[in-house]
Amino acid sequence: MYNIKELDNGLRIIQRPSKGDVIYCGFAIKAGTRDERDGEEGLAHFCEHASFKGTVRRRSWQIISTLEGVGGELNAYTNKEATVYYCAIQKEHLSRAIDLLADMVFHSVFPEHELEKEKEVICDEIESYNDSPSELIYDDFENIIFSGHRLGHNIHGTKNRVRAFTSADAIRFTRRHYRPENAIFFLHGTPNGNFKSPEEEINPIVRELKKAFANYPVQPAPETYSVPQAGTAYIADERDTSYHQAHVLIGRKAYGIHHSRRLALFLLNNILGGPAMSSRLNMALREKNGLVYNVESTIATYGDTGMWCVYFACDHHDVRKCQRLVRKELNRLMKHPLSERQLSQAKKQLKGQIALACDSRESFALDFAKSFLHYGWEKDVERLYRNIDTLTAQQLQDVAKELFQEEGITILRY
């Protein structure tokens, strides 16, 4: 299913062959919010933006036009544990794509005059989040859940902090983290146009990457990160806002990626408030009572911890009623195990959603890149389906009893 190779400099390569004229590829680096030191809050995201502003060989306009000139697309994002630079391009332009991506990621010079302009772009991005309570509340909630830990930091940082960053800050951070042994190169597609042996399929990628890293300097070893401590008791936090609607998050710290109950929570969360309109929370709050436009439950999973939460927005005078209905659904899952029919239907629904998500080649490329970067896993959807099929009603009820009880729950309201 996958072809894997490691270069002498420590860069790992993962390719998933697939038919089609378009390939999706990029670099994923273990450099996210949790890798920022004190005083660097927002620097990982700042470096993502700054990497588009110029390299030893290219100015900012050349970075933009290199792939767009042949119809390609170039993008990047930062999260709590990684920064990813990626593109979509016709397979005949693989050499151009790798050359550009490697240049941006490993040879950026962060020209000060370009950064001054980009700082205001980032500040506008921060303001756009401040104007969107449904997004801002998640940042504030994580800061409460992971209080005192870097995972609680806002990815964007503050406007004052961003405006204070310099070229030297970006160089220091990227030299610390943007290194081949701290990154992977991923590719979804078949550059040579047909399916041959694994070696023949991955060799064109290896050749281009070796060329791109021919003059790359040796960098210092990465720093490790600390594990967030366990949460405390119930917290209720209300913010005085002038929003037309009330925005509410209810949740707590949950499981990391390696936890034995992680998959059971994945299925349970989908039953409770996943994307389907038939989820229990959507049926209770929207379909039966007309109290909300949107209600959802989500999980965030990191290498060593995680978070589960329920979000809804409603009229201010309906908040307590909505909270009672959410609590009723949580109690149901704690007290009453799913019937055999309910469990079977929930599994079929989740596997169908996964299948649809995998049908987007770009999304799937980013997903298997994440798994390989952090855990060295080759994403196997069929194995995931088999693991879902093994889950029992008792396992789901045990997770509900552990995570959905009122003790230890945090509530944040705007």
C-alpha positions as CSV (number, residue, x, y, z in Angstrom):
1,M,0.0,0.0,0.0
2,Y,2.8,2.4,0.9
3,N,6.4,2.8,-0.2
4,I,8.8,4.0,2.5
5,K,12.3,5.2,2.4
6,E,14.7,7.1,4.7
7,L,17.5,9.3,3.4
8,D,21.0,9.5,5.0
9,N,20.1,12.8,6.6
10,G,17.1,11.2,8.5
11,L,14.3,12.5,6.3
12,R,11.6,9.8,6.0
13,I,9.6,9.5,2.8
14,I,6.2,7.9,2.5
15,Q,4.4,7.5,-0.8
16,R,1.0,6.0,-1.5
17,P,0.7,5.1,-5.2
18,S,-2.6,6.0,-6.9
19,K,-3.8,6.6,-10.4
20,G,-4.4,10.0,-11.8
21,D,-2.5,12.9,-13.3
22,V,-2.4,14.9,-10.1
23,I,-0.1,14.3,-7.1
24,Y,-0.4,15.7,-3.6
25,C,2.9,16.1,-1.7
26,G,4.6,18.1,0.9
27,F,6.8,18.3,4.0
28,A,5.3,17.7,7.5
29,I,7.5,18.9,10.4
30,K,7.2,18.3,14.1
31,A,7.1,22.0,14.9
32,G,3.8,23.3,16.4
33,T,2.5,25.4,19.2
34,R,3.7,22.9,21.9
35,D,7.3,23.4,20.7
36,E,7.3,27.1,21.4
37,R,9.3,28.3,24.4
38,D,8.2,31.0,26.8
39,G,7.9,34.2,24.9
40,E,7.5,32.4,21.6
41,E,3.7,32.0,21.7
42,G,2.5,32.2,18.1
43,L,6.0,31.8,16.6
44,A,5.3,28.4,14.9
45,H,2.4,29.9,13.0
46,F,4.4,33.1,12.3
47,C,7.2,30.9,10.7
48,E,4.7,29.2,8.5
49,H,3.6,32.6,7.0
50,A,7.2,33.9,6.9
51,S,8.4,30.9,4.9
52,F,6.5,32.2,1.9
53,K,8.4,35.5,2.0
54,G,11.8,34.6,0.5
55,T,14.6,32.1,0.3
56,V,18.3,32.2,-0.7
57,R,17.2,31.6,-4.3
58,R,13.6,33.1,-4.5
59,R,11.8,36.2,-3.6
60,S,8.2,36.1,-2.3
61,W,6.6,36.6,-5.7
62,Q,8.7,33.8,-7.2
63,I,7.5,31.4,-4.5
64,I,3.9,32.2,-5.3
65,S,4.3,31.9,-9.0
66,T,6.5,28.8,-9.3
67,L,3.6,26.3,-9.0
68,E,0.7,28.6,-9.9
69,G,2.4,29.2,-13.2
70,V,1.7,25.6,-14.2
71,G,-1.7,25.5,-12.5
72,G,-0.6,24.0,-9.2
73,E,-1.7,25.0,-5.7
74,L,0.5,25.7,-2.7
75,N,-0.6,25.8,0.9
76,A,0.4,25.4,4.5
77,Y,-1.0,25.1,8.0
78,T,0.1,25.0,11.6
79,N,-1.5,23.1,14.5
80,K,-0.5,22.2,18.1
81,E,2.1,19.6,17.1
82,A,3.1,20.2,13.4
83,T,3.6,22.6,10.5
84,V,2.8,21.3,7.1
85,Y,3.7,22.7,3.6
86,Y,2.0,21.0,0.7
87,C,0.9,21.3,-2.9
88,A,-1.3,19.8,-5.6
89,I,0.4,19.6,-9.0
90,Q,0.4,17.6,-12.2
91,K,2.8,14.6,-11.8
92,E,5.0,15.9,-14.7
93,H,5.9,18.9,-12.4
94,L,7.1,16.8,-9.4
95,S,10.7,18.1,-9.7
96,R,9.5,21.7,-9.6
97,A,7.3,21.0,-6.6
98,I,10.0,19.3,-4.5
99,D,12.5,22.0,-5.4
100,L,10.2,24.7,-4.3
101,L,9.0,23.0,-1.1
102,A,12.5,22.1,0.1
103,D,13.7,25.7,-0.7
104,M,10.8,27.2,1.3
105,V,11.1,24.9,4.3
106,F,14.8,24.6,4.7
107,H,16.3,27.7,3.0
108,S,14.0,30.6,4.0
109,V,15.8,33.8,4.9
110,F,12.8,35.7,6.4
111,P,13.6,39.2,5.0
112,E,12.7,41.8,7.6
113,H,10.9,44.1,5.1
114,E,8.7,41.3,4.0
115,L,7.9,40.2,7.5
116,E,6.7,43.7,8.5
117,K,4.0,43.4,5.9
118,E,3.1,39.9,6.8
119,K,2.7,40.7,10.5
120,E,-0.3,42.8,9.6
121,V,-1.8,40.0,7.6
122,I,-1.4,37.7,10.6
123,C,-2.9,40.4,12.9
124,D,-5.9,40.6,10.6
125,E,-6.2,36.8,10.8
126,I,-6.2,37.1,14.6
127,E,-9.0,39.7,14.4
128,S,-11.0,37.5,12.1
129,Y,-11.0,34.8,14.9
130,N,-11.9,37.4,17.5
131,D,-14.9,38.2,15.4
132,S,-15.9,34.6,15.3
133,P,-17.0,33.4,18.8
134,S,-17.6,29.8,17.5
135,E,-13.9,29.5,16.7
136,L,-12.5,31.7,19.5
137,I,-14.2,29.8,22.2
138,Y,-12.2,26.6,21.3
139,D,-8.9,28.5,21.8
140,D,-10.0,29.8,25.2
141,F,-11.4,26.4,26.2
142,E,-8.1,24.6,25.4
143,N,-6.3,27.2,27.4
144,I,-8.4,26.3,30.4
145,I,-8.2,22.5,29.9
146,F,-4.4,22.6,29.4
147,S,-3.8,25.5,31.7
148,G,-0.1,26.1,32.2
149,H,1.0,23.9,29.3
150,R,2.0,24.8,25.8
151,L,-0.9,22.8,24.3
152,G,-3.2,25.5,25.8
153,H,-1.5,28.3,23.8
154,N,-3.4,30.0,21.0
155,I,-1.9,28.9,17.7
156,H,-1.9,32.5,16.4
157,G,-0.5,34.2,19.5
158,T,-1.4,37.8,20.2
159,K,-1.1,40.9,18.0
160,N,1.5,42.4,20.3
161,R,3.6,39.3,20.3
162,V,3.4,38.9,16.5
163,R,4.4,42.5,15.9
164,A,7.5,41.9,18.1
165,F,8.8,38.9,16.2
166,T,11.9,39.4,14.1
167,S,13.7,37.6,11.3
168,A,16.1,36.4,14.0
169,D,13.2,34.8,15.9
170,A,12.1,32.9,12.8
171,I,15.6,31.7,12.0
172,R,16.2,30.5,15.6
173,F,12.9,28.6,15.7
174,T,13.3,27.0,12.2
175,R,16.9,26.0,12.8
176,R,15.8,24.3,16.0
177,H,12.9,22.4,14.4
178,Y,13.0,22.5,10.6
179,R,15.4,19.6,10.1
180,P,15.3,16.5,7.9
181,E,15.3,14.1,10.8
182,N,12.4,16.0,12.4
183,A,10.3,15.9,9.3
184,I,8.8,13.7,6.6
185,F,8.1,14.0,2.9
186,F,4.7,12.6,1.8
187,L,3.3,12.0,-1.6
188,H,0.0,10.6,-2.8
189,G,0.2,9.6,-6.4
190,T,2.5,7.9,-8.9
191,P,5.0,10.3,-10.5
192,N,6.2,7.8,-13.2
193,G,2.7,7.4,-14.5
194,N,2.2,3.7,-13.9
195,F,2.4,1.0,-11.2
196,K,5.7,-0.7,-11.1
197,S,7.8,-2.2,-8.2
198,P,7.9,-0.2,-5.0
199,E,11.6,0.8,-5.7
200,E,10.7,2.0,-9.2
201,E,7.8,4.0,-7.9
202,I,9.6,5.8,-5.1
203,N,13.0,6.2,-6.8
204,P,12.0,9.4,-8.7
205,I,11.0,11.0,-5.4
206,V,14.2,9.9,-3.7
207,R,16.4,11.4,-6.5
208,E,14.7,14.7,-6.4
209,L,14.9,14.9,-2.6
210,K,18.6,14.0,-2.6
211,K,19.2,16.8,-5.1
212,A,17.2,19.3,-2.9
213,F,19.2,18.4,0.2
214,A,22.7,18.3,-1.5
215,N,23.9,21.4,0.4
216,Y,21.8,21.2,3.5
217,P,23.7,22.1,6.7
218,V,23.7,19.9,9.9
219,Q,21.4,21.2,12.6
220,P,21.2,20.7,16.4
221,A,19.0,18.0,17.9
222,P,15.3,18.8,18.8
223,E,14.1,19.5,22.3
224,T,11.5,17.2,23.8
225,Y,8.1,18.4,25.1
226,S,6.4,17.8,28.5
227,V,3.2,15.9,29.2
228,P,0.2,17.9,30.5
229,Q,-0.8,17.1,34.0
230,A,-4.2,15.6,34.8
231,G,-7.1,18.0,35.1
232,T,-8.8,19.1,38.3
233,A,-12.4,19.6,39.3
234,Y,-15.4,21.2,37.7
235,I,-14.9,24.8,36.4
236,A,-17.6,27.1,35.1
237,D,-16.2,30.2,33.3
238,E,-18.4,32.9,31.9
239,R,-17.2,35.7,29.6
240,D,-19.0,39.1,29.5
241,T,-19.6,39.4,25.7
242,S,-22.1,41.3,23.5
243,Y,-22.6,38.4,21.1
244,H,-26.2,38.0,19.9
245,Q,-26.1,34.3,20.8
246,A,-24.6,32.5,23.7
247,H,-21.8,30.1,22.8
248,V,-21.1,27.2,25.1
249,L,-18.4,24.5,25.3
250,I,-18.7,21.6,27.7
251,G,-15.8,19.1,28.0
252,R,-12.7,17.8,29.6
253,K,-9.2,16.3,29.0
254,A,-9.4,12.9,27.3
255,Y,-7.2,10.3,25.7
256,G,-4.0,10.4,23.8
257,I,-3.4,8.6,20.5
258,H,-2.0,5.5,22.2
259,H,-4.7,5.0,24.8
260,S,-6.6,1.7,24.5
261,R,-9.9,3.5,24.8
262,R,-9.3,6.1,22.1
263,L,-11.2,4.3,19.3
264,A,-14.2,3.6,21.6
265,L,-14.3,7.3,22.3
266,F,-14.1,8.0,18.5
267,L,-17.2,5.9,17.9
268,L,-19.1,7.1,21.0
269,N,-18.4,10.8,20.1
270,N,-19.8,10.1,16.6
271,I,-23.0,8.8,18.1
272,L,-23.3,11.7,20.5
273,G,-22.6,14.7,18.3
274,G,-20.8,13.7,15.1
275,P,-21.5,15.3,11.7
276,A,-24.7,13.3,11.0
277,M,-28.0,15.0,11.5
278,S,-29.2,11.9,13.3
279,S,-26.7,12.3,16.1
280,R,-28.2,12.3,19.5
281,L,-27.4,15.9,20.4
282,N,-28.7,17.2,17.1
283,M,-31.9,15.3,17.5
284,A,-32.4,16.5,21.1
285,L,-31.5,20.2,20.7
286,R,-32.4,21.0,17.1
287,E,-34.8,18.5,15.7
288,K,-37.1,18.0,18.7
289,N,-36.8,21.4,20.4
290,G,-35.6,23.9,17.8
291,L,-33.1,25.4,20.2
292,V,-29.9,25.5,18.1
293,Y,-28.7,25.8,14.5
294,N,-25.6,23.7,15.2
295,V,-24.5,21.4,18.0
296,E,-21.5,19.1,17.8
297,S,-19.2,17.0,19.9
298,T,-15.5,16.8,18.9
299,I,-12.3,15.1,20.1
300,A,-8.7,16.4,19.7
301,T,-6.1,13.7,20.0
302,Y,-2.4,14.4,20.6
303,G,0.6,12.1,21.2
304,D,0.2,12.1,25.0
305,T,-3.2,13.5,25.8
306,G,-6.5,14.7,24.2
307,M,-9.7,16.6,24.7
308,W,-13.4,15.9,24.3
309,C,-16.0,18.6,24.2
310,V,-19.6,19.6,23.2
311,Y,-20.3,22.9,21.5
312,F,-23.6,24.7,20.8
313,A,-24.8,28.2,20.3
314,C,-28.3,29.3,21.3
315,D,-30.3,32.3,22.5
316,H,-29.1,33.4,25.9
317,H,-32.3,32.5,27.7
318,D,-32.1,28.9,26.3
319,V,-28.6,28.1,27.7
320,R,-29.7,26.3,30.8
321,K,-32.3,24.2,28.9
322,C,-29.7,23.2,26.3
323,Q,-27.3,22.3,29.0
324,R,-29.9,20.1,30.7
325,L,-30.6,18.4,27.4
326,V,-26.9,17.8,26.8
327,R,-26.5,16.4,30.3
328,K,-29.6,14.1,29.7
329,E,-27.9,12.6,26.6
330,L,-24.6,12.1,28.4
331,N,-26.4,10.4,31.3
332,R,-28.2,8.1,28.8
333,L,-24.9,6.9,27.4
334,M,-23.5,6.4,30.9
335,K,-26.5,4.4,32.2
336,H,-27.8,2.5,29.2
337,P,-25.6,0.4,26.9
338,L,-26.3,0.5,23.2
339,S,-28.5,-2.3,21.9
340,E,-27.0,-4.7,19.4
341,R,-28.9,-3.0,16.6
342,Q,-27.9,0.5,17.7
343,L,-24.2,-0.5,17.9
344,S,-24.3,-2.2,14.5
345,Q,-25.9,0.9,12.9
346,A,-23.4,3.2,14.6
347,K,-20.4,1.2,13.3
348,K,-21.8,1.2,9.7
349,Q,-22.4,5.0,9.9
350,L,-18.8,5.7,11.1
351,K,-17.2,3.4,8.5
352,G,-19.2,5.1,5.8
353,Q,-18.1,8.5,6.9
354,I,-14.5,7.4,6.9
355,A,-14.9,6.0,3.4
356,L,-16.3,9.4,2.2
357,A,-13.5,11.3,3.9
358,C,-10.8,9.0,2.2
359,D,-12.3,9.7,-1.2
360,S,-10.7,13.2,-1.0
361,R,-7.1,12.4,-2.1
362,E,-5.8,15.7,-0.7
363,S,-7.4,15.1,2.7
364,F,-6.2,11.5,2.8
365,A,-2.6,12.6,1.9
366,L,-2.6,15.0,4.8
367,D,-4.1,12.4,7.1
368,F,-1.6,9.6,6.4
369,A,1.2,12.2,6.6
370,K,0.1,13.1,10.1
371,S,0.1,9.5,11.2
372,F,3.5,8.8,9.8
373,L,5.1,11.9,11.1
374,H,4.1,11.5,14.7
375,Y,3.8,7.7,15.1
376,G,5.4,6.0,12.2
377,W,2.1,4.4,11.3
378,E,1.1,3.5,7.8
379,K,-2.6,4.4,7.7
380,D,-4.6,1.3,7.0
381,V,-8.3,2.0,6.5
382,E,-9.3,-1.7,6.3
383,R,-7.6,-2.4,9.6
384,L,-9.4,0.6,11.1
385,Y,-12.7,-0.9,10.0
386,R,-11.8,-4.2,11.6
387,N,-10.9,-2.5,14.8
388,I,-14.2,-0.6,14.8
389,D,-16.1,-3.9,14.3
390,T,-14.5,-5.3,17.5
391,L,-15.8,-2.6,19.7
392,T,-18.5,-3.6,22.2
393,A,-21.4,-1.8,23.9
394,Q,-19.7,-2.3,27.2
395,Q,-16.5,-0.6,26.1
396,L,-18.5,2.4,24.9
397,Q,-20.4,2.6,28.2
398,D,-17.1,2.3,30.2
399,V,-15.8,5.4,28.3
400,A,-19.0,7.3,28.9
401,K,-18.8,6.5,32.6
402,E,-15.3,7.7,32.7
403,L,-15.5,10.9,30.7
404,F,-19.2,12.1,30.8
405,Q,-19.7,12.3,34.6
406,E,-20.2,15.8,35.9
407,E,-17.2,15.7,38.1
408,G,-14.2,17.1,36.2
409,I,-16.2,18.7,33.5
410,T,-15.4,22.2,32.4
411,I,-18.0,24.7,31.0
412,L,-17.1,27.8,29.1
413,R,-19.8,30.3,28.0
414,Y,-19.6,33.4,25.9
